[in-house]
Amino acid sequence: MVMDINPNDFIDKNLIKTINKLNKFIDKDKKEKIKEIIEELEQFAKDDHLNVQALYILSILAEKFPQLFNRNNIESIKENLDSNNVKAKINTLIIIGFYLRENLNKEKVLVKKFLNYLKEDNKEIVENILLFLNYFTENEPDIIENNSDLIFNLLHTEKDIKKINILLEIIDKFKLRNLSVIIRIRETLKFLIQNQENEYILKRAIEILSKFIPEVNNIEFSKNKKINLLEIIANKILLKRYNLIVKNENLKNIINDFKKKMKNTIKNEDIYYCYIKDKEKLFFIEFEISKVLLFLENKRISLKELQEVLSEVIENTSQLKLFLLNLIQFKLIKGYVSEFYFYSYGYVKKDIFTEIVDQGFIDLTEYKHIEPNFIELILKDIKSELNYALLYNRSKKAVYSLKKIIEDISHLASKESVINLKLYHGLFDDNNFLKIIKKLPKGYLTDYHIRTIWLTNVGKTKIVNEFENSKKIGFFDKKKISEKLSMPEILLDSFISSILNSQLGFWDKFQEVFYYSKYIQDQIDKFRNIADEKIKNQKIYSLAHKLNIDKDQIQLKIDEEIQKFGEIIRNKGEISSTEYMDKMGMDSKRFFNFVNSLNITYFKKGDILYLNEDRILDIKNEVRKQIKLQSKSQSQIILGNFNIKPLIVKEIIEDLEQSENLKGIFYEEENQLIYYTKKGINDKILESSDIFFIDELFPGKKLTEDEYILIIDIIKSLIKNKTLIGTYDESNRNFVSSDGEFSTNYNNSINQFVNLIEYYCSIFEKVFQSIRKILIKDNEIIRPAEVAFIQKSFDEIIKSYVHWRSQINVMKFKKTSFFLRQQGIYSKKEFELLSEEDRKEIKNFKEEQRIREAEDMFNAWVKLFKELELNYGKLIFYQKKILIKPDDKEIRKELTELYDLLDLK
């Protein structure tokens, strides 16, 4: 064997001696002796002066006798990889490279470290690594593929065409055993095609790509056609199939074992896999999930077309269906697989959605090729998205948009006096028809109907106009109005009866014309001055005959009607004077003369007459109750805001101060008498500056001794619970803050928060009182307009308080965090770690009593309005029934319980 190393190329005597021995051993093929020389050379390599020379000789030996090097040799030699001498480093890598050629399967960790030197800046080092890589790839592609990231990264940065070509040759030898590597190859070669101009490199990149993207061969490549090529590469769905042999083994174990193997090879989050068992075949499919989902998204695609796209891994329709059902089961896609098509959820939903929105309904028979449960899910989704109901017809073969139905009814009702809903009654079952009835547009339809015929607001307005005109002429001719308005007389009856029956007057013998008493009285007054009784009676008789009214009943009837109104007024707690003047056909003077003739006590406030002492007492008690309630939650009670004189309110408050320990201070501001509650005094103190005198709290008012004591007690209480930080000077009657800025900011923030909630609660109360006034009517029907007003009030207040609650929560969170940070507390955990005693020293905004009380007050209003909205319809129903059956004890009991529940009485 000839491989002499010339000793004359070296200087060191010991090294020359070793070389001479080595040459002899090589000539005689003495392997064991050569091993000994390798160990000697390892020692020479540790000498700084002989390091490079010894490593050079070892590199020659490694190339010729790689099998003579073992792990110990390599461990000793690889220490030179840390050398600053490039030649020493290169020779060391060459030695390791030849060693690895013999031991690839045993040295997977060392291979990884070896490949890391591709990151070196030195070109010679990289070139040597690449030469070995070419060999490694050809012999053990799996090992290199598992460490391929370095190769791919190098291709993204390398500019040298020669090295790029070597790297491409290495990649071309990859066996493409898993999808992760295939995707990296695609992305790297796509990068090369985008950024390289060298035609040979581009050609090689395309040749490699064609192994797993055959479509690239369909393009006659040139630099100008890069865009088309890159689109094909980017759009191609990459898949890989793994066939498993199934004999007598446990199928579950086979699948689980392969799953574990798959998980170890997948290095890309976009790769998904599933297994398919088709008859006797079992195989796994790896695929790019994002591209598969994108391809199937919002689409109806034939299984034949889809099979062509997935032909690399799918053999037949049966396998394709199993693949799609896997994706659906794993909730990667939503869709339905029919005999010949795949329907994505988005595609079908868009189709149905468009029909519902544009046409207002869908014919479900058009979707009979799709499973009903799938369509039902889509309809449920659409219903949630549109936020309105969808209704099935009686046959369950069509679905209608409730919104569109209501829009159609609204459109018709905006033009017609009456509309007939008979069509919808026939189309839908009772349950769905009831849903339509409940959603009838209050802005277009009234509550008056006969079976399926509804009076519209247009019709109602026309009737009201006719009613107003009839008051001017003195009578209301039902038959003529019915013909004029093209309105069924029975429907007209249902509306006008509630109006005309409350008027002073009576019907003719045929119940067709209603005559107002004023009209009859005016006609009779014309005959009063006729001296001849015979002529007078004849005139009255002619009038009675003309009007179809019994002559003897005319005056009697008028007197009876007036007396009826007198009885009604006697039994009322309060009435609207203008309303009753209108009903009785009297002017103000005549009406009050009549009221005075009843010999009853009344108290007039604006338009309202409070008619007896008991009722006035009730009003006072009601005010008393309101004051008590307000005194617990509000800072101020403005005396002019009540329905009676401020002096009476003042008397009630003074009585409460004596009897129920109510405490506060009267103070006049801007010509209004205001009663400041303890809470109000508390707020005034907290709003004051760091130093203040008690007399400054209520400028211009001379405080009594009791009032001084009250204010001082409140100040001391605030100091005790550390809401005020400072001291109170008894002699000067003033307070001095010890921590002005923090305390002021903190107290102002509490006031700001409480005032905000109080403002919201005042809106609640205002709306509540307006609704309450309608709902507590006695012996009088609640009109449709009032019902509409109540519902509108609910809609507005509910919409508002959701927004208010959000503002309250945000403000509370921000203020709590801010003030805790000012006290050195930066997290919830820090606060919880404090001792109980230390926590008491911390001012925690959200736990302040005033904050919690304010929130409780707000929540109480929210709860009350929820109860009101839930039950007011029932309350109106009972009120109507009690008007019809005043002696019905059961209904009376239900009504009373509702009043109590809703805090109305």
Salt bridges, closest charged atoms under 4 A:
ASP29 OD1 - LYS31 NZ 2.39
GLU32 OE2 - LYS35 NZ 3.86
GLU40 OE2 - LYS21 NZ 3.30
GLU75 OE2 - ARG71 NH1 2.91
GLU75 OE2 - LYS78 NZ 3.26
GLU107 OE2 - ARG71 NE 3.21
GLU120 OE1 - LYS89 NZ 3.58
ASP142 OD1 - ARG177 NH1 2.27
ASP149 OD1 - ARG184 NH1 2.97
GLU169 OE2 - ARG204 NE 3.09
ASP172 OD2 - ARG204 NH2 2.95
ASP172 OD1 - LYS211 NZ 2.65
GLU187 OE2 - ARG186 NE 2.82
GLU187 OE1 - LYS190 NZ 3.54
GLU197 OE2 - LYS226 NZ 3.50
GLU207 OE1 - ARG204 NH1 2.55
GLU215 OE2 - LYS236 NZ 3.31
GLU288 OE2 - ARG186 NH2 2.60
GLU288 OE2 - LYS291 NZ 3.69
GLU312 OE2 - LYS236 NZ 2.52
GLU315 OE2 - ARG241 NH2 3.33
GLU315 OE1 - LYS281 NZ 2.78
GLU339 OE1 - LYS321 NZ 3.73
ASP381 OD2 - LYS349 NZ 3.35
GLU385 OE1 - LYS349 NZ 2.60
ASP408 OD1 - LYS404 NZ 3.20
ASP447 OD1 - LYS442 NZ 3.33
GLU466 OE2 - LYS484 NZ 2.67
GLU468 OE1 - LYS471 NZ 3.71
GLU489 OE2 - LYS478 NZ 3.98
ASP493 OD1 - LYS478 NZ 2.76
ASP522 OD2 - LYS518 NZ 3.41
ASP525 OD1 - ARG528 NE 2.68
GLU533 OE2 - LYS536 NZ 3.41
ASP552 OD1 - LYS551 NZ 3.35
GLU561 OE2 - LYS557 NZ 3.92
GLU567 OE2 - ARG570 NH1 3.09
GLU574 OE1 - ARG615 NH2 2.75
GLU579 OE2 - LYS583 NZ 2.99
ASP582 OD1 - LYS471 NZ 2.50
GLU622 OE2 - ARG772 NH1 3.17
GLU654 OE2 - LYS650 NZ 2.63
ASP655 OD2 - ARG624 NH1 2.48
GLU660 OE2 - ARG624 NH2 3.55
GLU660 OE1 - LYS628 NZ 3.12
ASP683 OD2 - LYS679 NZ 3.55
ASP683 OD1 - ARG850 NH2 2.40
GLU705 OE2 - ARG733 NH2 3.28
GLU707 OE2 - LYS701 NZ 3.74
GLU730 OE2 - LYS716 NZ 2.75
GLU758 OE2 - LYS679 NZ 2.19
ASP778 OD2 - LYS905 NZ 4.00
GLU780 OE1 - LYS572 NZ 3.92
GLU780 OE2 - LYS777 NZ 3.69
GLU780 OE2 - ARG783 NH1 3.98
GLU786 OE2 - LYS777 NZ 2.68
GLU786 OE2 - ARG783 NH2 3.52
GLU841 OE2 - LYS722 NZ 2.98
GLU847 OE1 - ARG852 NH1 2.96
GLU855 OE2 - LYS812 NZ 2.92
ASP903 OD1 - LYS625 NZ 3.83
